[in-house]
Amino acid sequence: MKVIYIAGSGRTGSTLLSLLLSQRHPVANLGQIRDLAAAVRTNAPCSCGSSVPDCPFWGIALASLYGDSVQTGLDQLSKGLRVFRRQYRKADWTRQSDRTRLAEQNRDFLQRMSALYHAAAKAVDASVVVDSSKSPEIAAALSLTGDLDLVLVNLVRDPRAIAVSWVKRNDDFGMARKSAERWRKRQLELRQFDNIPGIEFITLRYEDFTRQPQKYLELILEHAGEAGSFPQPIAAKQYEISWRRQHLFPPANEKILSAMPSETTIIPSDGWRHRRHWRERLVATYTTFPLSLKYGYGLF
C-alpha cells in the first residue's frame, strides 16, 4: 500500500493539497493522523457531520483494530510515537545502521502504525492514503514499517510568508522568529530524507504548486502509482471538491473545514508581501538565511 505523506511546516496549504489528491478513488485522505487520538478523546467534529468516534469511516476503521478499546489502543500508539520520537531525535537518519536499530527497537510500535493505515485504507477501499501530519518523525516511522511504500512530499513555502501568516493568526509578533526557526529546523531535518532507500522524496514549493497545480498533482499521483487518475480542472486552476469521502478533523485548516467549499481556484496568497509586514519578513529572512536561498527564496 502507498502512503503519500505531506511533510513541512504549517501554513503551507497541506490541507488543500491533501483534499485535491484524494478526489478520486482509490486515493483516500486521512487528514492528520498525529492528531487522531486527541480527536477521539475530545469527540472532535468530523467533516462528515459526525463526531470522530461516531464517524462511519473512522468508527469502522478503529473498531476493526481495537474493538471496544479504541481510546486505549490510540493512547498506546501515541505513547509509542513519543518513545520513537525521542530515539529518532538522537539517531543519524542518514546512516543505515541507525535506521536498522530504530526499526528493531520499535518493532511493536511500527506494527501498530502500519495496522492503523491498513485498517483505514480497508474501511474506505483505498490502495493509496494521504496523511498531512507534516511531522518528520512520522514519515520516518512509516518508512521503517516494512510494508508501506512511502511517497514523501516536502511541501515548502517562503518562510517570510509563513512568518506573516502565524503572526496574523496569533496576533503575536514573536511568532515571526518562532515560525522561522521551526521552518529552518524542519527543512534541515527533511533534507536528510532525500536519497534514503525506500522513500520516494519530492520537494514541492508552494509557489510552484500554485502556478501549475495540475502538473504537480499528477506528478505526486504518478509517484504513488496512480498516473492519470487526477481529474482535469473545470476552468483554469479551478477544481471541484467532493467531500463525500472526506473525514477530516481539527486542527487541520479550520477555515477549509468550516467552509467546506465545493470548488476552489488555486491562486497564490501574496498578502504577506505588503509593506506593512516588513518587520516579519526581515526577521524571517535573518533567521532562515542562507538555507532559504537554496529553495530560491530571495532576500527582498
C-alpha positions in Angstrom: 0.0 0.0 0.0 1.2 3.5 -0.8 1.2 6.4 1.6 1.5 10.0 0.3 2.9 11.8 3.4 2.8 15.6 3.3 5.6 17.0 5.4 6.9 20.5 6.1 5.7 23.5 8.2 2.2 24.7 9.0 0.5 27.4 6.9 1.8 25.9 3.6 -1.5 24.6 2.1 -1.2 21.0 3.2 -4.9 20.5 3.9 -5.9 21.8 0.4 -3.2 19.6 -1.2 -4.5 16.5 0.6 -8.1 17.3 -0.4 -7.2 17.6 -4.1 -5.0 14.5 -4.2 -7.9 12.4 -2.8 -10.7 13.5 -5.1 -10.8 10.2 -7.0 -10.8 6.5 -5.9 -8.6 4.7 -4.9 -6.9 7.6 -3.1 -8.2 8.4 0.4 -7.4 11.3 2.7 -6.7 10.5 6.4 -6.1 14.1 7.5 -3.5 14.5 10.2 -3.1 11.0 11.8 -0.9 12.6 14.5 -4.0 14.3 16.0 -6.3 11.3 15.7 -6.0 10.2 19.4 -6.9 13.7 20.6 -9.8 13.9 18.2 -11.3 10.7 19.5 -10.7 11.7 23.1 -12.4 15.1 22.7 -15.2 13.9 20.4 -13.9 16.4 17.8 -16.2 17.1 14.9 -15.5 15.2 11.6 -16.1 16.9 8.3 -18.8 14.2 7.5 -21.0 15.7 10.2 -20.5 13.2 13.0 -18.0 13.3 15.8 -14.8 11.4 15.1 -15.7 8.4 17.4 -19.1 8.1 15.7 -17.8 8.7 12.2 -18.9 5.9 9.7 -15.3 5.8 8.4 -13.2 6.3 11.5 -15.6 4.3 13.6 -15.3 1.2 11.3 -11.5 1.5 10.9 -10.8 1.9 14.6 -13.3 -0.7 15.8 -11.7 -3.2 13.4 -8.4 -2.6 15.2 -9.3 -2.0 18.8 -12.8 -3.4 19.3 -14.3 -1.7 22.4 -10.9 -0.2 23.5 -10.4 2.4 20.8 -9.1 5.1 23.1 -6.7 2.7 24.9 -5.4 1.5 21.6 -4.8 5.0 20.3 -3.2 6.1 23.6 -0.8 3.2 23.3 0.0 4.2 19.8 0.7 7.8 20.9 2.9 6.6 23.7 4.9 4.5 21.2 5.2 7.6 18.9 6.7 9.6 21.8 9.2 6.9 22.5 10.1 6.6 18.8 10.4 10.4 18.6 13.0 10.6 21.4 15.1 7.8 19.8 14.7 9.3 16.3 16.0 12.7 17.5 19.2 11.1 18.7 19.8 9.0 15.6 21.7 9.9 12.5 18.9 9.3 9.9 21.4 9.2 7.0 23.1 6.0 8.5 21.6 2.6 7.6 22.8 1.2 10.9 20.8 3.8 12.9 17.7 3.2 10.8 18.0 -0.5 11.4 18.4 0.0 15.1 15.3 2.2 15.2 13.3 -0.4 13.4 14.4 -3.2 15.7 13.9 -1.2 18.9 10.4 0.0 17.9 9.0 -3.1 16.2 5.8 -3.3 18.1 5.0 0.4 17.6 5.8 0.2 13.9 3.4 -2.7 13.5 0.7 -0.7 15.3 1.3 2.2 12.9 1.1 0.0 9.8 -2.0 -1.7 11.1 -3.8 1.7 11.5 -3.0 2.8 8.0 -4.1 -0.6 6.5 -7.3 -0.5 8.6 -8.1 3.0 7.4 -7.5 2.1 3.8 -9.6 -1.1 4.0 -12.5 0.9 5.6 -12.7 3.2 2.6 -11.5 0.7 -0.1 -8.3 2.6 -1.0 -4.9 1.5 -2.2 -3.3 4.9 -1.6 -3.8 7.1 1.5 -2.8 10.7 2.1 -1.5 11.9 5.5 -0.8 15.6 6.0 0.6 15.3 9.6 3.8 17.2 8.4 6.0 15.9 11.3 9.2 14.2 10.0 9.3 11.6 12.7 6.0 10.1 11.5 7.5 9.9 8.0 10.5 8.2 9.5 8.3 5.7 11.2 6.2 5.0 8.1 9.4 4.3 6.1 10.5 1.7 8.7 7.3 -0.4 8.8 8.5 -2.6 6.0 5.0 -2.9 4.4 4.1 0.7 3.5 5.5 2.4 0.4 6.2 6.0 1.3 5.9 8.9 -1.1 7.3 11.8 1.0 6.2 15.3 -0.3 8.2 18.0 1.4 5.8 21.0 0.9 7.9 24.2 1.2 6.7 27.8 1.3 8.7 31.0 1.6 9.5 31.4 5.3 8.6 35.1 5.2 5.0 34.2 4.1 4.8 31.6 6.9 6.0 34.1 9.5 3.4 36.7 8.5 0.7 34.1 8.5 1.5 32.9 12.0 1.8 36.5 13.4 -1.6 37.4 11.9 -3.2 34.2 13.2 -1.9 34.6 16.8 -1.7 38.4 16.9 1.8 37.8 18.3 4.9 39.3 16.7 7.1 36.8 18.5 5.7 34.1 16.2 7.8 35.6 13.3 11.0 34.3 14.8 9.5 31.1 16.3 7.9 30.1 13.0 11.1 30.9 11.0 13.2 28.9 13.5 10.8 26.0 13.1 11.0 26.3 9.3 14.8 26.2 9.3 15.0 23.3 11.7 12.3 21.3 9.9 13.9 21.8 6.4 17.3 20.8 7.7 15.7 17.6 9.1 13.7 16.8 6.0 16.6 17.3 3.6 18.1 14.2 5.2 15.3 12.0 3.8 16.4 12.6 0.2 18.2 9.6 -1.2 17.1 7.3 1.7 16.4 3.8 0.2 12.7 3.0 0.1 11.5 6.6 0.2 10.3 8.5 -2.9 11.1 12.1 -2.0 9.6 15.1 -3.7 10.3 18.7 -2.8 7.4 20.8 -3.8 7.4 24.6 -3.4 4.0 26.1 -2.6 4.8 28.8 -5.1 5.4 26.3 -7.9 2.2 24.4 -7.0 0.0 27.5 -7.2 1.4 28.3 -10.6 1.0 24.8 -12.1 -1.3 22.8 -9.8 -2.3 20.2 -12.4 1.4 19.4 -13.2 2.3 18.7 -9.6 -0.9 16.9 -8.6 -0.3 14.5 -11.5 3.4 14.1 -10.6 2.6 13.1 -7.0 0.0 10.6 -8.0 2.3 9.2 -10.6 4.9 8.5 -7.9 2.1 6.8 -5.9 1.3 4.5 -8.8 -1.9 6.3 -9.9 -0.8 8.0 -13.1 -3.6 9.7 -15.0 -6.1 9.4 -12.1 -6.4 13.1 -11.3 -9.4 14.9 -12.8 -9.0 17.9 -15.1 -9.8 21.4 -13.7 -13.2 22.8 -14.6 -11.5 26.0 -15.5 -8.0 27.5 -15.3 -6.7 26.3 -11.9 -10.3 25.8 -10.7 -11.2 22.4 -9.2 -14.3 20.7 -7.9 -14.0 19.4 -4.4 -16.1 16.5 -3.3 -16.5 15.9 0.5 -18.3 12.6 0.1 -15.2 10.5 1.0 -13.5 13.1 3.3 -13.3 12.6 7.0 -11.1 15.4 8.3 -11.0 16.8 11.8 -9.3 19.7 13.7 -6.7 21.1 13.9 -6.5 20.7 10.1 -7.0 24.0 8.4 -10.0 25.4 10.3 -11.0 27.8 7.5 -11.4 25.0 5.0 -13.2 22.7 7.4 -15.6 25.5 8.3 -16.4 26.5 4.7 -16.2 23.0 3.1 -16.1 24.6 -0.4 -17.4 22.6 -3.3 -14.8 24.1 -5.6 -11.6 26.1 -5.3 -9.3 28.2 -7.5 -5.6 27.7 -6.9 -4.1 31.1 -6.6 -1.0 32.2 -4.5 -1.6 34.1 -1.3 0.7 37.1 -1.6 -0.7 39.4 1.1 2.5 38.9 3.1 4.4 41.0 0.6 2.6 44.2 1.7 4.9 46.8 3.1 3.2 46.8 6.5 4.7 43.3 7.1 8.3 44.4 6.6 9.3 43.5 10.2 8.1 40.0 10.0 9.8 39.5 6.6 13.0 40.9 8.0 13.0 38.6 11.0 12.2 35.5 8.8 14.9 36.4 6.3 17.6 36.8 9.0 16.5 33.6 10.8 16.5 31.3 7.8 19.4 32.7 5.8 21.2 31.1 3.9 19.1 28.0 3.8 16.1 29.8 2.3 18.3 30.7 -0.7 18.6 27.0 -1.5 14.9 27.0 -2.2 15.0 30.1 -4.4 13.7 32.5 -1.8 15.4 35.9 -2.1 16.4 38.5 0.5 13.8 41.1 -0.5 
